[in-house]
Amino acid sequence: MTEQRKYTTYKPSRFWSDGSSARPPPKGVVAQNYASREAAGKTPPAITPQLVKRGQERFTIYCSPCHGLSGDGNGVIAQRGFPRPPSYFSANLRAAPAQHFYDVITQGYGVMYSYAARVEPADRWAIVAYIRALQLSRTPATAGSEAPP
């Protein structure tokens, strides 16, 4: 089986008129579960203790190396000379909508690359919930104060 005649990716081909062995997908083709994944990115789930706990687990795995366990932007990667990410406690990130964090996890931002292939949509929302919990943990309690959006 290892000694079979075949085209490997990017090998030239005399079979196709364009000379390429890698074929483009037909027009109109979308990824499997594309619609449900897109819908999951637009509707955040209800915040529950289980969601925040899951977010903490995923945050520790994927986010803390750069953002630090406390979200201040001083993770081990930043301590070793890589660009330091912003603190989640800055005024502009406290005011940012939850969708902003979800989109950054999905698409990347600045030197942060996309985690779309690594983190499922439900886990992205869980991470966002945990980021909000981190932000609230450093918010002084005042009468009539509300949680960030």
ZATI-417220 format. One record per atom (N, C-alpha, C): x, y, z; residue in one letter. Coordinates in steps of 0.02 Angstrom, whole numbers, plus 50000, padded with zeros to 5 digits. Last residue first. Layout:
BEGIN
XYZa
...
***
This chain:
BEGIN
489405220851507p
488965217651458p
489225211251432p
489835219151683p
489985221451615p
489535217851565p
488545220851810a
489075216951778a
489215219951709a
488255235951903e
488035230451860e
488645226951831e
487905243452062s
488355242052005s
488105235951967s
487145246052174g
486855247552109g
487315246252050g
488525248952277a
487795248352274a
487555250352204a
489975240052230t
489645246252248t
488895245252240t
491445231252240a
490715230652247a
490445237452270a
492715233252119p
492475234652187p
491705234252188p
493265220052023t
492835225852022t
492595227252093t
493935208452011r
494335214352028r
493925220752025r
492995199351974s
493375197952035s
493795203952057s
492565203551850l
492145205051908l
492525204051974l
493595198051772q
493495205351775q
493085207251836q
493355184451793l
493995187451814l
493915195051822l
492095183651734a
492165182151805a
492815184951832a
492455186451601r
492005191051637r
492045189851713r
493205174951578i
493525181551575i
493105186751612i
492175165451587y
492705165551638y
493085172151637y
491445168651473a
491125168951538a
491645169251594a
492425165751376v
492175172551384v
491845173451452v
492505151851394i
493085156051409i
492875163251419i
491235148551348a
491415146951417a
492015151151438a
491335152251216w
490865155851259w
491025154651332w
492255142551178r
492435149551172r
491985153851216r
491535130951197d
492085132251243d
492325139451237d
490655131951090a
490385131851158a
490925133351209a
491595131350979p
491195137250994p
490915137451065p
493185123851026e
492505123351000e
492095129551019e
494805127350982v
494305128351035v
493605128351004v
495555125250868r
495755122050930r
495215122150984r
495155132650761a
495265125550749a
495415121750814a
495095145450818a
494485142350792a
494565134850783a
496065153550864y
495985147250900y
495365143550876y
497195163650772s
496525160950781s
496545154350819s
498515172350862y
498225168850805y
497545165950823y
499035188050913m
498685181950933m
498375178750872m
499505199950869v
499965194250863v
499645187650886v
497935205350818g
498635207350829g
499095201350819g
496905191550840y
496945198850842y
497665200750856y
495745178150798g
496395180850816g
496375188450814g
494505172750776q
494865175450719q
495575177650734q
494065167250902t
493915164050838t
494385166250783t
494495176150999i
494685169051005i
494605165650937i
493865187550948v
494595187350952v
494835180150959v
492515183950963d
492795185150896d
493555184950896d
492405183251103y
492255177351062y
492575178150993y
492685196651135f
493125191351158f
493035184951117f
491565202851071h
492255204651054h
492735199151074h
490455197951137q
490575195751068q
491285197351046q
490425205351254a
490635198251257a
490805195751187a
491075221951226p
490535217051229p
490815209951229p
492175231351333a
492065227651270a
491485222751278a
492475236751455a
491885239451420a
491725235551356a
493625230051487r
493055229451533r
492415231651498r
494425234651384l
494215227651383l
493655226351434l
494605248251420n
494295246651356n
494075239351352n
495225247551548a
494555250551540a
494215248451475a
495965231751588s
496005238451560s
495295240951548s
495905218851627f
495665223651675f
495725230851651f
496535210451545y
495815210451541y
495505215651586y
497965217751470s
497635215351531s
496885215551520s
498615212651310p
498315217451356p
498005214051417p
500135202651299p
499435204251281p
499155209351330p
501785206251254r
501325205451310r
500615207151288r
502815197151143p
502375203051156p
501865201551210p
504075187651232f
503595188551179f
503145194551194f
504905186051345g
505075190951294g
504595191751236g
504485177951445r
505065175751407r
505215180151347r
503325183151492q
503915183551536q
504555181551500q
502445179151393a
502635186251397a
503255187151441a
502365165651430i
502605167451363i
502845174751363i
501815165851557v
502505163551549v
502785165351481v
500855181351568g
500945174151567g
501665172251555g
500245194151596n
500935192551614n
501035185051620n
498955198351583g
499395198851525g
500115197151539g
498055196151684d
498385202651683d
498865203551625d
497415184351710g
497165188351655g
497495195251650g
497895175351801s
497445180451827s
497175185051772s
498725167251726l
498155164251760l
497655169351786l
499145174751567g
499245173551638g
498635170751671g
499105175951430h
498725180851469h
498835180151544h
499935165151386c
500075172051367c
499745177051415c
499475153751456p
500185154451439p
500375161551419p
498045155351470s
498495157451524s
499235157651504s
497345149851360c
497445157151366c
497985159051415c
497215135651360y
497355139351299y
497575146551308y
497095130851497i
497445127151444i
497675131751387i
496385140551566t
497035138251592t
497435134751538t
495235141151487f
495665146951492f
496365144951515f
494685128451513r
494915130051445r
495385136051445r
494395130251651e
494815124651627e
495105126251559e
493555141351647q
494185141651685q
494655136151661q
492485136251574g
492875141751547g
493545142451582g
491995126951665r
492265124551601r
492705129951569r
491565136451760k
492075131451778k
492405128651715k
490585143151688v
491165146851711v
491735142051729v
489675132551669l
489975135851611l
490605139651631l
489315129651801q
489655124551761q
489995127651700q
488655141351841p
489285139551873p
489675134351833p
488105149851690t
487995145151745t
488655143851779t
487375160451578i
487945159651623i
487745155251681i
486725154451424a
486605157151491a
487205155751536a
487745157151275p
487325153251320p
487205156951386p
487645168851140p
487975166351199p
487495162351243p
487535167850975t
487075167451032t
487435164651093t
488465167350875k
488065173450882k
487625173550944k
489065155150866g
489495160950876g
489105167450887g
488065146650833a
488345146050900a
488775152150917a
487915149650698a
487375151550745a
487645151450816a
489075143750648e
488975150950641e
488455153450691e
488805130450676r
489385133550707r
489325141150704r
487695128250595s
487615127750667s
488205130950704s
488285130350467a
487725134550490a
487645134250566a
489295120250461y
489465127350457y
488905131650486y
489265106350459n
489025109850519n
489175117350519n
490565105750340q
490055102050377q
489895105850442q
490805120150236a
491045115250283a
490465111950319a
490075121250072v
490235124050137v
490455118350184v
490075124649899v
490205119749953v
490365123450017v
489995133749796g
489425132949840g
489515128049896g
490985124949677k
490665131249699k
490065129749744k
492055111649740p
491545114249694p
491235120649722p
493755114749791p
493085112249805p
492585115149754p
495155111049681p
494755115749722p
494065112849736p
496345097949697r
495745100549664r
495385105449709r
497995094849664a
497535096949717a
496935100349684a
498725093549549s
498405087449575s
497905089149630s
498765104249407s
498795103449479s
498445096949500s
498585107349273g
499225104549294g
499295103349369g
497405111149219d
497785116349254d
498455113849280d
496895099249167s
497125104349120s
497525109949155s
497445084149243w
497005089949242w
497315095449199w
498505074949217f
497815073049207f
497355079049200f
499735078449255r
499595079149183r
498875077549168r
500165087549399s
499755082249370s
499665083649295s
501325090549533p
501035092149468p
500675086049438p
500865090149703k
501245087049649k
500935089149583k
500015094949801y
500465099749768y
500935096549717y
499825079349879t
499635086349876t
500195090549846t
500205065649767t
500185068749833t
500025076149824t
499495053449668y
499705060449671y
499675062649744y
500125036749652k
499635041649674k
499935048649668k
500455020049656r
500495025949614r
499945030749634r
501075012949809q
500575013749757q
500695020149717q
501775007949921e
502095008349856e
501585008949799e
501015006050030t
501455011950030t
501795012849963t
500404994150000m
500005000050000m
500435006350000m
***
